[in-house]
């Protein structure tokens, strides 16, 4: 999900790891009780799939489909705390897939917060519109979320391959329980630190989503507005325009 240029910054990885450690330590000692029953349970396997139909392929406010609609299927399998996910982007205009992603992840669950660490691999078929000459890349990432007021979350991805840089997402959200479904309002701030030799804030996202059941399926419509302003390297010809994103996701778990 990306592209711009390159350069390395190991300090960003250390800095973000420190932030995550401080957030975890700041949680109440009473909250850091792992689910020992789950950890001692027999090995359990689960799997599922989902597919998202989106008005555009927007990543942190950046349009990677030239305004065209995309279909984004995904499948996953989990074994206890380990999971493997495959995801790809299918460009509806060209009727061809132009990105394949693989995620390997391990999750820790605590009473009031959750932590995930993982590896991501991104592959772009060559000679495809919107993806010509994009090189494959690899990342290590850390995600933390806290079950407190506004449910703050922090995500950090360190690209140690082609992008050679770091990008972050800081988010907050609030869930509203309705009669038969839930409704969520969320906000996300994105930041790039020497990611493809680009630093700055690409956009700020406001999102509203809901979900409901239809038989064995879960359907989740969503709408986002990405606001951008000139800052850092995101100015002039590299400025990111404001954009709306509409999508609907259909999921099935087994």
N, C-alpha and C positions, 0 to 999 in steps of 0.2 A: 504494500500500500504506500507507494512513494516515488520520489525522484527529484534531484536538484544538482548535487556535485560531490565534494568530499573533504575529510580531514579528521584527526583523532583528538580525543579529549578524555583521558582516563579519569581526570579529576571529577568529571560529572558523575561517573559511576560511583566513586567513593563518596561524593557529597550526597547523592540520592540515597545510597545505602545507609548513610549516617542519619538522614531524615527519617527513613523508615524505622530504623532501630529506636530512635528517640520516641517516635509515635507509639511504638509497641510497648516500650518501657513505661511511657506515661499512662498507659491503661492501668486501672485499678488492679492490685494484686489478686483481688477476688475474681476479676474478670478473666484472668489468664489461666483458666482451667480447661485443658483440652478434653475433648470427648474421649475418655479412655475406653468407654464401651465400644465405640466405633473402631478405635485403633486395635483393639484386641479381638474384634470380630473376625469371622472367617472371611477369606478373600471373596469379594463380591464384584461382579462385572455388570456394567450398565452401558447402554449405547443409545444413540439417537441421531436425528438429522433435523435440519431446518433449511428453509430457503427464504431469501429476502428479495422482494421486487422493489427497486428503488428508482426514483425519478432521475437520479444521477449517481455516479460513483464519486462521493465526496469523502475525502479523508482530511480531517482537521481543517475543514474549510476549503481545501484545494480540490478542484474539479479534475478528475482523472478520466472522464469519459466525454469530454467536450460537450457537456450538456445532454448527453444521450442516456436513455434508460438502460439499466443493467439488472441482471439476475445473479444473485450471489448464494449458491447452495453451500451447505456445510454438513459434515458428518463427524461424529466423535465416538470414542470408546473410552471408558474409565475402568480402572482396576484400583479399588480403594481410593487413595489420594492421588494416584497418577492418572493422567489423561493424555490422549493423542487426538488431535483435531486436524482435519483437512478442509480447506476452504478454497473456493475459486470464484473469479469474477467472469461473467459471461456478458459480452457486449451485445445487446439486442440489435443494434444498428448493423453491425458486421456479421452477427450470428456466429461469433467465434469467442472462445475463452482467451483472455489475455493476461491472466495472473493466477498462479497456484501458490497457496501458502500451506505450510505444515507447522503445527505448534505441538510441543511436548511440554507438559506442565505438571508441577507438583503443588498441592494445596495444603495449607495448614488452617484449621478452623479452631478459633477460641471463642469464649463466651461473648465477648464484645467486639472482636475484630477478626479479620481473615487476612491471610498472607498467601500470595502465589508467586512462584518463581518458575521461569521457563525459558525455552529455546524456540526461536522462530526462524523458518527458512522461507524465502520469497523467490519464486521463479517466474520469469516473464518470457513467454514464447516470442521469439524474434520475428521481425517483419510483420508484426500486427499493428494496425492503427492504434494510436495513443500509447504504444509500448515499444516502438522501434528503438533498438539499441540500448534497452534497459538491461543492465547486468543483474544477475542473481545476487542476493545478499543474505546475511545472517545476523541475528540479534540474540542478546540475552535480555530478559526483562524481569522486573519485580513489580507486583501490584499489591497494594494494601488498602483495605476498607475498614471503616470503624462504624459499628452499630450504635451511633449516638445521634444527637441533634443534627439534622441535615445530612447524616450519613456521609461524612467526608471520605474521599478516596484519592489516592495518589498512584499514578502509573509511570514507570520509567523504562524506556527501551534504549539499550546501548547497542548500536550497530558497529560490530567489530570487523566488518567485511567491506563492502563497497561504499556504504554511507559514512563510515568512520566518524560517528558522532552520536549524540544523545538527544532524545526528545521526551517530553513530559506531558502528562495530562492530569490536571488537578480538578476534581469534581465534587459537587454537592447535589443532593437530591432529597425529595420528600414524597412519600407514598400516601395516597388517599384511598382508603378502603370504601368501595361502593357496594351496592347490594349484591351484584353477581360478578364483579370484576374489580380490578384495582386501577388507579390512575396515578401516574408519576410525573412530577415536574423536576427537571434537572438542569444544571448549568455546568459547563466545562470550559476551562481555560487551557490552551495549548502553548507549549514553548519548545523551540528548537535551539540546541546548543551545539554549534559547529556540525550540525547534521547535514551531510552533503555540502559542507562549507557554508552553511546558512544558519544564522542565528537571529532570534526574534520571536515574536508572537504571531503565528499565522492567522489565528482567529479565536473568537469567543463564541461558544455555542449555547443556545437556549433550546431545550427539548421538552416536548410533551408526548407521553405515550400511554397506552393502555393495553390490556390483554384480556381475552376471554376464551372460554373453551367452546369447541364445536366437536362434539363427540370425543374422540381420543386426541384431537389436535388442539394446539394452543395458537391462537391468532393474535398478533400484536401490531396494530397500526402505530405509526410514529410520525411526528413532524418536528423538524429542526430548523432553526434560523442561525446562520453563522455570520457574525459581524466581525469585520476586519478594519484595521486602520494602518497607515504607514508607520512602520517602526523597524529598527534594526535593518536586516537585509531585505525585509518585505516592503520595499518601496519602489517607486518608479515602475519599470517594466515587470518587476517581481512582486508588485502589490497584489494582494488577494482580494477580489471583489466579494461583496456580501452575496449570500446565496441562501435559498430555501431548499430543503430536502424533504421529500415525502416518501415513505416506505411502508410496506406491510410484510411482516414475517410470519411464516407458518412453521410450527415445530411439532415434532413427534418424539417422545421419549419411550424407551422400553425398559 
